[in-house]
């Protein structure tokens, strides 16, 4: 009888580590900072929209142009706009819970 291959052990331990880290890091801090729960839901909505529409848009661009270059350029442009948008954010005022002017 053959033993368990170490590749499977490494894969399972890695998967459990990643899932545990995601659970604690992504959703655990909302218990500490309850005000972040609504923001996490709002951001997750846009993550989901991008993950749902991204493959269809990329596939359509790749079929129309017979190249993935326009799809990569679109992804880079969206990432660039997201970076510019994050630079425009203002820090919140923790006393009132609102964004400072």
N, C-alpha and C positions, 0 to 999 in steps of 0.2 A: 504494500500500500504506500502510495506516495504522500508526502506531507504537503502542507499548505505552502504555496509559492509566496516568497517574500514580497513580490510585487503587489499581490492582493492585500497583504497586511499594510503596506505603505499607502496604497490607494485608500483603504478604508479609514486608516488613522488620519490621513490628510483631509479626507472629506469631512470627517467628524470635527476636526480642528477648524476647518473653514466654516462649517455650519454653526459651531459653537461661537466662534468669533463674530460672525454676522449677527447672531442672536443677541449676544451681550453688547456689542459695539453699536449696532444699528437701532435696536429696539429697547435695550436696557436703560439707556440714559433718559428715556421719556418718563421713567418712574421717578428719576431724580429731579428732572425739570419738566413738570407736567405741561408747562406752557408750550413746549416744543412739540406736543402731540399733534396739534392742528397743522403746524408747519411741516412736519414729517409727512402727514397725509397729503398735503398740497403738493409737495415736491415729488412724492411717490406717484401721484397722478400723472405728472409730466414724464417721469421715468417710464411709466407703463405706456403712455401714448407714443413715446419715441421707440420703445421696444416693439410695439405693435405695428407702427407705420414704417419703421426703418427698413425692414426686409422687403416690404412691398415696393417702397420707393426705390431702394437700391436695385432690386431686380428689374423694375421697369426701366431705370436708367441704363442698366447693363444690357438689357435686351434692345433698347432703342439705339444705343451707341456702339454696341458690340465691344465695349471696354468697361472696365471698372474704374477708370480714371475719373470720370465725372462724379461717380458715387463717392470716391475718396475725397474729391475736392468739395463736394457738398458737405460731407461729414466734417472736414476741416473747417469749412466756413461756419457751420453751426457751432462747433466747439469754440471757434474764435469769438463769435457773437456771445456765447455763454460766458467766456472769460471777460469780455468787455462789460457785459451786464453785471458780473460779480464785482467788478471794480467800482461800479456805480452804487453799490449797496451802502447804506448808512448803518452805523452801529445802533442797537436798540438801547433805550433808556430803561434800565432794570428797575428803577423806582416806580415809573408809571406803566411800564410794559409796552410802550409805544416807541416808534422810531423817532430819534431826535431830528431836529431840523438842521 
